[in-house]
Amino acid sequence: MAKQYGWRAVIVVTFRPHISRARFILERCFDGDLVMVANPEHISIPRWAFENVYQTTGYLWAALQSDC
């Protein structure tokens, strides 16, 4: 969509544990400015632990992908 509409900047709203991985993935395919915003949702300690494992696994998976 960014290419189609000529966007030079994108705002991404996601939850805090996903921001880093989302940026990593989007920077592969979008060379404009990315603004990453975390929603204000409270996440419990057990959920943080789960997300740490989940997002780390997701990072590894994304690193193995060669395309957008």
Beta strands, then each sheet from edge to edge (+ up, - down):
strand 1: 9-14
strand 2: 33-38
sheet 1: 1+ 2+
end
